[in-house]
Structures are given as structure tokens and as C-alpha cells.
Amino acid sequence: MPSKWHEKKEREARQQFERALQNSADSTIKEDIVSDIAMGGGEEELFEKKLSKKEKKAQAKARREAKKKAKGKKGGDEEDEEDQVKASEKAAELLQAAKAAATSESLPGTGEDDGIDHDGAEKLAEAGTICTFARSKKGVDARSRDINVQNFLMQHMGSVLLDESEIVLNHGNRYGLVGANGCGKSTFLRALGARAVPIPRSIDIFFLSEEVEASDTITALEAVMSVDEERLELEKQAEQLDHILSELAQETEADEESGKSPEEQQEEVMEVLNQVYERLDALDASTAEVRATTILKGLGFTHEMQQKKTKDFSGGWRMRVSLARALFIQPVCLLLDEPTNHLDMEAVIWLENYLSTWDRILLLVSHSQDFLNNVCTHMIDFTSRKKLVYYDGNYDQYVKTKAEKEENQMKQYKWEQEQIKSMKEYIARFGHGTAKNAKQAQSKEKVLAKMIRAGLTEKPEEEKQINFKFTDPGHLPPPVLSFRDVSFGYPNCEPLYTDVNFGVDLDSRVALVGPNGAGKTTLVKLMAGELVPTLGDIRPHGHLKLGRFTQHFVDVLDLELSPLEFFEKIYPNDPRED
């Protein structure tokens, strides 16, 4: 009587026979298998050794060739076999590249999955900025959409700007970074832009730090469109991933190294491929030029200006081109430092509306309360205690919440100080008295020590208020400055003004608004006497003293002097104490 073990082996032999019939299209092979089993060959297979991985691959290859023959494909000679081997090796290499892309190991900047661009961090350190942080044993999740860094410390030129703080930037939130001038806001943005902290590889960052290069061959529109290099690389990667999928569709055995089945490998590749297609959709070539034109127009570029070479623009306009590039490529994390500088009112309003719908990560620095209110969903306070404190809501909500928080903190601080004072007085008074009083004093001493160990509330720091005081200029009869039939135009250009008449006196508070290029700065220069009108008269009062603050500080400052030395140079007769 056959044993259960023999029955099991016979059942496996029958199943193997049926699979052989299904996978083989060659009738001769079928006859050989039937004949072999009929002659007892099947019994030999019962005791056959387990196939090695190479033998399994050889069988899989034979089955693929049989399928090709069944479909009428030619092959089987030595050259075709060599081509098949080469194709398999190439598919394996592409599969490894896909796996590397899925784990973000193929991205530039570092060979390890710590989320840091070590080259960028070194350049930042050479500039004097050093960042340290707590490292996770698990590393950084390459597919995460959020930035989370613990125990972050940032030093610049030896000064600690942030100490044991936390960086939390969640996908879909728009953050406004506020703090005193010189506290380190721009340095913090540069550190993030350089990827000097652990940032998931799936998050691409754009830090608007400098104007686009002045070129005599590239127009403003072309400078924005040049970001299409990324699209070409993505299309190449998509083609490679498609090839890997086609190769995996013919595989039947698990991968030797990972042990994953072909289905599992296909899922990995499909996930990476979907990410590539999503990015390609965001950089759709069919709408790229339209989007670039729309962005430039919103930032104040006319159709004619979009066709001008970048070298023909001033620094402010080239910075606008850089801003347009940042908005065009739509990075996952966009860092903007004073984006409204050099923008006129219309461009600021357009930028507000554009950024208010930003659905990724936005971190910006701005001194405009209206801009922060209309754009931001969260606020980050860069405090004098070298911490980053996070608030929900826009700027107005941040001011209200912070005031309430500091009020409650002050109440808690005063209560704790009163309790400490009362307990210390009791301990000092009755600590060496009767046994009963001494015992109570010891109890209060323990309570005091417990409060100190738990941590006492810090006293809120009041922000320093800056008050501007202008000396009384005395009385001057109006008008102190008058324009009479003034006309002005630059040589070989259309006139900016014709027959302008107006006057200002000591009570005047005038806001001069208008689009860029309308001549606002030129009018101020005419009022200051830096330019002479082509027609008409500009008559200032004989005792009028006029001060002018320019939008470009490099026009008036000597960058080699300290602030005190600069004032001594301008006012040599005033004592240093004043």
C-alpha cells in the first residue's frame, strides 16, 4: 500500500505534468513528456533534487521562448539567446534604478538616506552657518510630504540663533515667519534651501535668493521656460520604468536579492511611475508656455517685456523673473524672503491671490501685515529666546493669540513668584521653631523643591518699542515746494510728464502710486533736485531741508563702513554721543 508521502509526491508529479502541458506550446515536447512519464520517468522525478535558482531561471527562460514560438515569433539561434541575456541584464539594471528611485537613493546630494545635501551643508558652513539636530535611527522617510526636525540648533558666525528648537512644516500649510530684524530669519531660510537639515527626498525645495542671470541670449520668457530640463529627465525616467514593467510582466520567479515576487516588484515600480506622471502633469508641456506667460504678466511684464533679454532688465526686474521661475516650477516647498520687494501694488495683489491658493508647503518672510493676513494659514514666531513658536491662523490671529498667551503666562508667573516668596518667608521664619512649625516648614520646602524641579514659568519678554522722533522744523509758509508747468523726459524717450502743476506744504502727507516705469522715482528725484526738468520750474523754499530714502540702499551706503562710521562721515560736526 503506498504511503501518504508517496501519494503526495504522485499528486505533485501530476500537477507538474499539467503545468508542463499548459506552458509548452511545442507538440514534440508534449509527446516527450508523456512518453517519459509513461516509461517511468515520472517516478524518477519524484526523487529529483530541489532545483537551484539558476535552474529555475533557465526553466522560466525556456517557457518564455516557448510562448514566443507559439505566437509565430522567430528565434532560438545563438544570437537571439545572447540578445535575450543582454536584455535581461539591462532590465535588471533598470529595476535596480527604479528601486533606488523609490527609496530616493538616486537623488543627488548624498549617498545615504539621511535627507541631507552634504555638499550644500558644507557650502553653508563655509559661509559661517552651522546646523545641528537630532538624528533618527530610522532615518528619513523618503516618501514623506512633511518636514519634521527635532532639537535644531543654528549658529551663524559663532552666534547661536536657534537653540533646541523644532522645525515642523506640514504639506498644504502656508507659513509666515516673523521676528525682529537681525534675529536670523533669512539665515534660517538659507539653511532650509541648502537642505542642511533632514528633508525627505520627495520634497523639492526652491529658495528665492538671487535674481536670474543677466544674459544677452535668453529672454524673460525663455528664462522661465528653461525649467523644462526637469521635464526631459522625467520623461526619460518614465520610459525606463515602462521598460522595467514590460520585463517584469514576463518574470515568474522571485528576485534573488530582495526575495520579492514579480507582482510585488511591479507594485513598487508602478508607485514610482505614478509619482513621475504626477510631476509631468504639473509640468505639462502643452500648457507650459501659457502658464509662464500668465505668471510674468501677473508680475508686471508686458508682452514686449517678456521678449526682452534678461540683461536689459534692472536687478529688481530680474528678481521678478526669478520669482516667476519659482512659481512656474511649483516646488513642493517654496521659500520666499520678502517677495513683495520691487513689486508695484497691482503685482502685490496678484501675488497675494496666487499664493493664497498654494496647496503645498509655503514659508515666507514679509513685513506686510496685509500680505501675511491674505496668504498665510499659520505663523511662526522667531522669538528672542532662540525658539520657533507655531501659531494657527493668519497674522491678526497670531497677534491676538500671542497676546492672550502672554497674559496668561504673566498671571501664572506672578502666582508662582508669590507662592515662592510666601513659602521662603515661612521656611525662614519657622524652620527652626517648634516641632510642629518646623515640620510644616520642611513640608513647604519639599513643595518648593518640587515646583522648581517641574520647571517654573518664564516671565514674558516685552518687545522693545521703537519710537521715531522728528525735530520741529519750524514754520515755513506754503508752498514749501512747487511745480509749475513741469515737463520731463529722458533723452530719446517719450516724455514722462507734461505741464505738471502741484505744491506741497508742511501738512502734506502724499502717497505716490502707479505701475512700474510710470516715473514715480523720477518725480521724487525731480523734487530732490537730482534731475532738472526739460520745461517748467521747480521752486523749493529757501529754508527747505529735504531728506530722501531710496529703495536701493546700495545707492547711498558705503558698504565698507560701520553704521556709526557712516553717520560720522555724513555729520562730521555732530558729536558721537548724539
C-alpha positions in Angstrom: 0.0 0.0 0.0 1.5 3.4 -1.0 2.3 5.7 1.9 0.8 9.2 2.3 4.2 10.6 1.4 4.1 8.7 -2.0 0.6 9.9 -2.6 1.7 13.4 -2.0 4.6 13.1 -4.4 2.4 11.5 -7.0 -0.1 14.4 -6.7 2.8 16.9 -7.1 4.0 15.0 -10.2 0.6 15.1 -11.8 0.3 18.9 -11.1 3.8 19.4 -12.5 2.7 17.4 -15.6 -0.3 19.6 -16.1 1.7 22.8 -15.8 4.2 21.5 -18.3 1.3 20.9 -20.8 0.0 24.4 -20.2 3.3 26.2 -20.6 4.7 24.3 -23.5 3.4 25.0 -27.0 5.6 22.6 -28.8 3.8 19.3 -29.6 7.1 17.4 -29.7 7.9 18.5 -26.1 4.4 17.3 -25.1 4.9 13.9 -26.6 8.3 13.6 -25.0 6.9 14.4 -21.6 4.0 11.9 -22.0 6.3 9.2 -23.2 8.8 9.9 -20.5 6.2 9.6 -17.7 4.7 6.5 -19.3 8.1 4.9 -19.3 8.6 5.6 -15.6 10.4 8.9 -15.9 7.8 10.4 -13.7 8.8 8.1 -10.9 12.4 9.4 -11.2 11.2 13.0 -10.9 9.6 12.1 -7.6 13.0 11.8 -6.1 14.7 14.6 -8.0 16.7 17.2 -6.1 15.3 20.6 -5.5 16.0 22.9 -8.4 18.6 25.7 -7.9 17.9 29.3 -8.6 19.8 29.2 -11.8 17.9 26.1 -13.0 14.6 27.9 -12.1 15.6 30.9 -14.2 16.6 28.6 -17.1 13.2 26.9 -17.0 11.5 30.3 -16.9 13.5 31.4 -19.9 12.6 28.2 -21.7 8.9 28.8 -21.1 9.1 32.4 -22.4 10.8 31.1 -25.6 8.1 28.5 -26.0 5.4 31.2 -25.7 7.2 33.3 -28.4 7.3 30.3 -30.7 3.6 29.7 -30.2 2.9 33.3 -31.3 4.8 32.8 -34.5 8.0 34.6 -33.4 11.3 33.5 -34.8 14.2 32.8 -32.6 16.2 30.1 -31.0 19.6 30.7 -32.6 22.6 31.7 -30.6 22.5 35.4 -31.5 18.9 35.6 -30.2 19.8 33.9 -27.0 22.7 36.4 -26.5 20.3 39.3 -27.1 17.8 37.9 -24.7 20.5 37.6 -22.0 21.6 41.1 -22.6 18.1 42.4 -22.4 17.5 40.5 -19.1 20.7 42.0 -17.7 19.7 45.5 -18.8 16.2 45.0 -17.3 17.8 44.0 -14.0 19.9 47.2 -14.0 16.8 49.3 -14.7 14.9 47.5 -12.0 17.7 48.4 -9.5 17.5 52.0 -10.7 13.7 52.0 -10.1 14.2 50.6 -6.6 16.8 53.3 -6.0 14.3 56.0 -7.2 11.6 54.6 -5.0 13.9 54.9 -1.9 15.3 58.2 -3.2 18.8 56.8 -3.2 19.4 58.0 -6.8 18.8 61.7 -6.0 21.9 63.9 -6.0 23.5 65.3 -2.9 24.3 62.3 -0.7 24.8 58.6 -0.9 23.0 57.9 2.3 19.3 58.2 3.1 19.6 60.9 5.8 17.8 63.5 3.8 20.7 66.0 3.9 22.5 67.6 1.0 26.0 67.3 2.4 27.6 69.5 -0.3 25.0 72.2 0.4 25.7 71.9 4.1 29.4 72.3 3.6 29.0 75.4 1.5 26.7 76.8 4.1 29.3 76.1 6.8 31.9 77.8 4.7 29.7 80.9 4.8 29.6 80.7 8.6 26.3 78.9 9.2 26.3 75.6 11.1 23.2 73.5 11.8 22.9 70.5 14.2 19.9 68.4 15.0 18.7 65.1 16.5 19.2 62.2 14.1 16.6 59.5 13.9 17.7 55.9 14.0 15.2 55.0 11.3 16.5 57.8 9.1 14.1 60.0 7.0 11.1 58.6 5.3 11.8 59.4 1.6 8.1 59.4 0.7 7.0 61.8 3.5 5.3 65.0 2.5 6.2 66.9 5.7 9.4 68.3 7.2 10.0 67.5 10.9 13.3 68.2 12.6 13.9 67.9 16.3 16.4 69.7 18.6 17.5 72.0 15.8 20.4 74.4 16.6 21.6 77.0 14.2 24.8 79.1 14.5 26.0 82.0 12.3 29.4 83.4 12.7 29.7 81.8 16.1 26.4 83.3 17.4 23.6 80.9 18.3 20.4 82.0 16.5 18.2 78.9 17.3 18.8 76.5 20.2 17.0 73.2 20.7 14.1 74.3 18.5 11.7 72.3 16.4 11.1 72.6 12.6 7.6 71.5 11.6 6.4 72.3 8.1 3.3 70.2 7.0 2.1 69.8 3.4 -0.7 72.1 2.5 0.1 74.8 5.0 1.3 78.3 4.3 3.6 79.7 7.0 4.6 83.3 7.7 7.9 83.7 9.6 8.0 86.8 11.8 10.7 88.1 14.2 12.9 91.1 15.0 15.3 92.4 12.3 18.6 90.5 12.6 17.2 87.5 14.5 18.1 85.1 11.7 15.0 84.7 9.6 16.9 84.9 6.2 19.7 82.6 7.6 17.1 80.1 8.6 15.6 80.1 5.0 19.0 79.7 3.5 19.7 76.6 5.7 16.4 75.0 4.6 17.1 76.0 1.0 20.5 74.3 1.2 18.9 71.2 2.6 21.3 71.3 5.6 18.7 69.6 7.7 16.9 66.2 7.2 14.3 66.8 4.5 12.6 63.9 2.7 13.9 63.3 -0.8 10.4 63.5 -2.2 10.3 67.2 -1.3 12.0 69.5 -3.8 12.8 73.0 -2.4 13.1 76.3 -4.2 14.6 79.2 -2.2 14.3 82.6 -4.0 17.7 84.0 -3.1 19.1 85.8 -6.1 18.0 87.4 -9.4 18.2 85.5 -12.6 21.4 85.8 -14.5 21.8 88.7 -16.9 22.0 87.2 -20.4 22.1 88.6 -23.9 20.7 85.4 -25.5 17.8 84.4 -23.2 14.6 86.3 -22.9 12.5 86.7 -19.8 10.0 84.1 -21.1 12.8 81.7 -22.1 14.4 82.1 -18.6 11.2 80.9 -17.0 10.6 78.1 -19.6 14.2 76.8 -19.2 12.9 74.8 -16.2 11.8 72.2 -18.8 15.1 70.4 -18.3 13.4 68.7 -15.4 10.6 67.5 -17.7 13.0 65.9 -20.1 14.6 64.0 -17.3 11.3 62.8 -16.0 10.2 61.6 -19.5 13.4 59.6 -19.8 12.8 58.1 -16.4 9.2 57.2 -17.2 10.4 55.4 -20.4 12.8 53.4 -18.4 10.2 52.4 -15.8 7.8 51.3 -18.6 10.5 49.1 -19.9 11.0 47.6 -16.4 7.3 46.8 -16.2 7.3 45.1 -19.5 10.2 42.9 -18.4 8.6 42.1 -15.0 5.4 41.1 -16.7 7.3 38.1 -18.3 9.0 37.1 -15.0 7.6 34.2 -12.9 10.3 33.8 -10.2 11.0 36.0 -7.2 14.0 38.3 -7.2 17.2 36.7 -5.8 18.3 39.6 -3.7 15.0 41.0 -2.3 13.0 37.8 -2.4 10.0 39.8 -3.8 7.7 38.3 -6.3 7.3 39.9 -9.7 3.9 41.2 -8.7 5.4 43.0 -5.6 8.2 44.4 -7.8 5.6 45.7 -10.3 3.7 47.4 -7.5 6.9 49.2 -6.4 7.7 50.3 -10.0 4.1 51.4 -10.6 4.2 53.6 -7.4 7.4 55.4 -8.6 5.9 55.7 -12.2 2.8 57.3 -10.8 4.8 59.9 -9.0 6.7 60.6 -12.2 3.5 61.0 -14.1 2.0 63.3 -11.5 5.1 65.5 -11.7 4.9 65.5 -15.5 1.2 66.6 -15.3 2.3 69.5 -13.1 4.9 70.4 -15.8 2.6 69.8 -18.7 4.4 70.9 -21.9 1.1 71.7 -23.7 0.3 74.5 -21.1 3.8 75.4 -20.0 4.2 78.5 -22.2 0.7 79.7 -21.3 1.4 79.3 -17.6 4.8 81.1 -17.9 3.2 84.0 -19.8 0.4 84.3 -17.3 2.8 84.4 -14.3 5.0 87.0 -16.0 2.0 89.1 -16.9 0.8 89.0 -13.3 4.2 90.2 -12.1 4.0 93.2 -14.4 5.7 92.0 -17.6 4.0 93.2 -20.8 4.2 91.0 -23.9 7.0 93.2 -25.2 8.9 92.9 -22.0 8.6 89.1 -22.0 10.6 89.1 -25.2 13.4 91.3 -23.9 16.8 89.8 -23.0 17.4 89.5 -19.3 20.4 91.7 -19.5 18.2 94.6 -20.5 16.3 94.5 -17.1 17.4 96.1 -13.8 18.1 93.9 -10.8 14.6 94.3 -9.4 13.0 93.1 -12.7 15.4 90.2 -12.9 14.4 89.2 -9.3 10.8 89.2 -10.7 11.9 86.7 -13.3 13.4 84.5 -10.6 10.1 84.7 -8.7 8.2 83.8 -11.9 10.5 80.7 -12.2 9.8 79.7 -8.6 6.0 79.9 -9.2 6.3 78.2 -12.6 8.1 75.0 -11.4 5.7 74.7 -8.4 8.1 73.1 -5.9 6.8 71.1 -3.0 8.4 73.6 -0.6 8.6 77.2 -1.7 10.8 79.6 0.4 10.3 83.3 -0.2 12.2 86.1 1.6 10.4 89.5 1.2 8.8 88.5 -2.2 6.9 91.9 -2.4 10.1 93.9 -2.7 10.3 95.7 -6.1 6.6 94.9 -6.8 4.0 97.6 -7.5 0.6 97.5 -6.0 -1.0 95.5 -8.8 1.7 92.9 -8.8 1.5 92.5 -5.0 -2.3 91.9 -5.2 -1.8 89.4 -8.0 0.9 87.6 -5.9 -1.4 87.5 -2.9 -4.2 85.9 -4.9 -1.8 83.4 -6.4 -0.1 82.3 -3.2 -3.4 82.2 -1.3 -4.3 79.0 -3.2 -0.8 77.4 -2.8 -1.6 73.8 -1.8 1.9 72.6 -0.9 4.4 74.0 1.6 5.0 77.7 1.6 7.3 79.6 4.1 7.7 83.3 3.6 9.2 86.3 5.3 7.3 89.6 4.9 6.9 92.8 6.8 3.5 93.5 5.2 0.7 92.6 7.6 -1.9 92.7 4.8 0.1 90.3 2.8 0.6 87.9 5.7 -3.1 88.1 6.5 -4.2 87.3 3.0 -1.7 84.5 2.3 -0.8 82.6 5.5 -2.7 79.8 7.3 0.0 79.5 10.1 2.5 81.8 11.7 6.0 81.0 13.1 7.4 83.4 15.7 11.2 83.6 15.7 11.5 84.6 19.4 14.3 86.4 21.2 14.6 83.2 23.3 16.0 81.5 20.2 12.9 79.3 19.6 10.4 78.8 16.9 6.9 79.1 18.2 4.0 78.0 16.0 0.5 79.6 15.8 -2.6 78.7 13.8 -4.2 81.3 11.7 -3.0 84.4 9.9 -1.1 87.4 11.2 -4.1 89.1 13.0 -5.0 85.8 14.7 -1.3 85.3 15.7 -1.2 88.7 17.4 -4.4 88.0 19.3 -3.4 84.5 20.4 0.1 85.6 21.4 -1.2 88.5 23.5 -3.6 86.1 25.3 -0.9 83.6 25.8 1.5 86.1 27.2 -1.2 87.5 29.5 -1.9 84.0 30.9 1.8 83.4 31.2 2.3 86.6 33.2 -0.6 85.6 35.5 1.0 82.2 36.1 4.4 83.7 36.6 3.2 86.2 39.2 1.2 83.5 41.0 4.3 81.2 41.2 6.5 84.0 42.4 4.0 84.9 45.1 3.9 81.3 46.2 7.7 81.0 46.2 8.0 84.2 48.2 5.4 83.1 50.8 7.0 79.7 51.2 10.5 81.1 51.6 9.3 83.5 54.2 7.6 80.7 56.2 10.6 78.5 56.0 12.9 81.3 57.1 10.6 82.2 60.0 9.6 78.8 61.4 12.3 76.5 60.1 14.0 76.4 63.5 10.9 76.9 65.7 8.7 74.4 67.4 8.5 70.8 66.2 5.1 71.4 64.6 6.2 74.6 62.8 9.5 73.0 61.7 7.6 70.0 60.2 5.3 72.4 58.2 8.4 74.4 57.1 10.0 71.1 55.9 6.8 70.3 54.0 6.8 73.6 52.3 10.4 73.3 51.5 9.7 70.0 49.7 6.8 71.6 47.8 9.1 74.4 46.7 11.8 72.0 45.5 9.1 70.1 43.6 7.9 73.2 41.9 11.5 74.1 40.9 12.1 70.6 39.5 8.9 70.7 37.5 10.0 73.9 35.9 8.9 77.4 36.6 7.1 79.7 34.2 9.3 82.2 32.5 8.5 85.9 32.6 7.2 87.1 29.2 9.5 89.4 27.5 8.1 92.7 26.3 9.1 93.6 22.8 11.2 96.8 22.5 9.2 99.6 21.1 10.9 101.8 18.6 9.7 105.4 18.6 10.7 107.9 15.8 11.0 111.5 16.9 11.4 114.2 14.4 12.6 117.6 15.4 10.4 120.6 14.9 11.4 122.2 11.6 9.8 125.5 12.5 7.2 127.3 10.3 7.6 127.7 6.6 4.9 129.4 4.6 3.2 127.3 1.9 4.1 126.0 -0.6 7.5 124.7 0.6 7.9 123.0 -2.8 6.0 123.8 -6.0 5.9 122.5 -9.6 4.9 125.0 -12.3 4.2 123.7 -15.8 6.9 121.0 -15.4 7.7 118.6 -18.3 10.3 115.9 -18.2 11.5 113.1 -20.4 14.8 111.1 -20.7 16.8 111.6 -23.9 15.5 109.7 -27.0 12.4 108.6 -25.0 8.8 109.7 -24.8 8.0 112.4 -22.2 7.1 111.1 -18.7 5.3 114.3 -17.6 3.8 117.3 -19.4 2.6 120.5 -17.8 2.6 119.2 -14.2 1.4 121.7 -11.5 1.2 121.0 -7.8 2.6 122.1 -4.5 3.3 120.6 -1.0 3.4 122.2 2.4 4.4 121.1 5.9 1.0 119.5 6.5 1.1 117.3 3.3 1.1 113.5 3.6 1.2 112.2 0.0 1.3 108.6 -1.3 2.7 108.3 -4.8 1.3 105.2 -6.5 1.4 103.9 -10.1 2.7 101.0 -12.2 6.4 100.3 -12.5 8.0 102.5 -15.2 5.4 105.3 -14.8 8.1 107.7 -13.4 7.5 107.7 -9.6 11.1 107.6 -8.7 11.9 110.1 -11.4 9.4 112.5 -9.9 11.0 112.2 -6.4 14.4 112.9 -8.0 13.0 116.0 -9.6 11.7 117.1 -6.2 15.1 116.4 -4.6 16.9 118.4 -7.3 18.8 115.4 -8.6 17.2 115.9 -12.0 16.4 119.0 -14.0 13.0 119.4 -15.8 13.1 119.8 -19.6 10.4 122.5 -19.3 8.9 124.5 -16.4 10.1 125.4 -12.9 10.5 123.6 -9.6 10.7 126.1 -6.7 11.7 124.9 -3.2 11.5 127.2 -0.2 14.8 128.9 0.6 15.0 127.3 4.1 13.7 123.8 3.0 15.8 120.8 4.0 14.9 117.7 2.2 15.7 114.1 3.1 15.3 111.2 0.8 15.2 107.4 1.4 15.8 105.3 -1.7 14.5 101.8 -2.3 18.1 100.6 -3.1 20.3 101.1 -0.1 23.5 100.3 -2.1 22.9 103.6 -3.9 23.6 105.6 -0.7 25.5 103.4 1.7 29.3 102.8 1.8 29.3 99.0 2.5 32.9 99.2 3.8 31.9 101.4 6.8 30.1 100.5 10.0 26.8 102.3 10.8 28.5 104.7 13.2 31.3 105.5 10.8 28.8 106.1 8.1 26.9 108.7 10.3 30.2 110.4 11.3 31.1 110.7 7.6 27.7 112.4 6.8 27.6 114.5 10.0 31.2 115.3 10.9 30.4 118.2 13.2 28.0 116.3 15.4 29.4 114.5 18.5 29.4 110.7 18.5 27.0 110.6 21.5 24.3 112.3 19.5 
